[in-house]
């Protein structure tokens, strides 16, 4: 008789109630987790027949977030690049104006080149600063090797071996060798040897080759990628006589030539002819830099459109995923209250069971 009472009486009832309480507490924990995290299960196994959807969509959503982060990084880099390119364009356009003024003055057969030379010299410092611009991650004009400073030397560009070499050519200027002086300066500016180049060795290559050294990042499915900005030495086909192929290198060359005129007057042999040739060169360089600015801006607009598309797709997937695996918050609230009532009732019942005697079961 005692066995029967123990099994089906207070002891058995308490065991059943305890199991019920454990079930209620487990359900409360599950409901609380769903409420806090906005999904119906902390694991894929708990998603049931919705597991396949989650398995397919989750990697896609993570990839979109990665693409968006990459585009934001590129946009930041292009913004820094745009500011630097604007500085370079301003330098070229201002130098062009000064050379036009020198042409006008030279027609009178008098005037010093000292002021313009001094401006060009200080402009070389601005040029260096612009080319060493960084987005906080790397040097934007160093391409894929962004950790390398674009112009690594601490000395002024006006005091570099390249500037001194060009100055030596200009010092030997005559009315008959203007083209030869410019050709020699062009060859020196295009020289990629460690002895003459002012750029880091990774980008001290031909203009054509430098164009392939841009940093690239993935911004879409199927390895869709985009470049992150201009390499300092990149450009088109070089000409031994007139251009290095790189508008930035050409601008540096012309500024170094002008900077070396400080001890000359406009009546000095060859100066007037040199100024005329330089003015045409700088005007062409300024136009090329404007084109780089324009291309940079178009690139930013394209990425903005790409970012908008990714945002739309991401929102759509998030909504679909939410509709699939998110719980009904209203139903969860009702269930929370129901479970609370059930738990309280179970504890009250256990409390009453403590006061029952054998007589209650006979």
Secondary structure, DSSP 8 states (H G I E B T S, - for coil): -HHHHHHHSHHHHHHHHHHHHHHHHHHHHHHHHHHHHSSS-SSGGGGGGGHHHHHHHHHHHHHHHHHHHHHHHHHHHHHHHHHHHHHHHHHHHHHHHHHHHHHHHHTTT--BSHHHHHHHHHHHHHHHHHHT-B-SSSBGGGTT-TTS-SS--SS-GGGSHHHHHHHHHHHT--TT-HHHHHHHHHHHHT--STTT--S-GGG-S-HHHHTT---EEEEETTTEEEE----TT--S--BTTTB-S-HHHHHHHHHHHHHTTTT-BTTSTTHHHHHHHHHHHHHHHHHHHHHHHHHHHHHHHHHHHHHHHHHHHHHHHHHHHHHHH---HHHHHHHHHHHHHHHHHHHHHHHHHTT--GGGG-
